[in-house]
Amino acid sequence: MLGITVYLVVRRLIRKNKVEDQPLMILKERYAKGEITDDEYQQKRKVLDRG
């Protein structure tokens, strides 16, 4: 029973982190593709870190 509870909690935490990290991943992809400048990347990163 304890094993199932631990599994479910860990699974939920991992899923939550994936959702929260998605905007940062998109930002990094846009930067890597050259769609945004260094300054734009830094500004947007600061905004995401605050949120």
C-alpha positions in Angstrom: 0.0 0.0 0.0 2.8 2.4 0.9 4.6 1.6 -2.4 1.5 2.6 -4.4 1.1 5.8 -2.5 4.7 6.8 -3.1 4.5 5.9 -6.7 1.4 8.0 -7.3 2.9 11.0 -5.5 6.1 10.8 -7.4 4.3 10.4 -10.7 2.1 13.5 -10.0 5.2 15.6 -9.1 7.0 14.6 -12.3 3.9 15.4 -14.4 3.6 18.8 -12.7 7.3 19.6 -13.3 6.9 18.8 -17.0 4.0 21.2 -17.3 5.8 24.0 -15.5 9.0 23.5 -17.6 7.3 23.6 -21.0 7.4 27.4 -21.4 11.1 27.4 -20.6 11.7 24.6 -23.1 9.8 26.6 -25.8 11.9 29.7 -25.0 15.1 27.7 -25.2 14.0 26.2 -28.6 13.2 29.7 -30.0 16.6 31.0 -28.8 18.4 28.0 -30.3 16.6 28.5 -33.7 17.6 32.2 -33.7 14.0 33.4 -33.5 14.9 35.7 -30.5 18.0 37.7 -29.5 20.1 37.2 -26.4 18.5 40.2 -24.8 15.0 38.9 -25.6 15.9 35.5 -24.2 17.3 37.0 -20.9 14.2 39.2 -20.5 11.7 36.4 -21.1 13.7 34.1 -18.8 13.5 36.6 -16.0 9.8 36.7 -16.4 9.4 33.0 -16.4 11.7 32.7 -13.3 9.4 35.1 -11.4 6.2 33.2 -12.3 
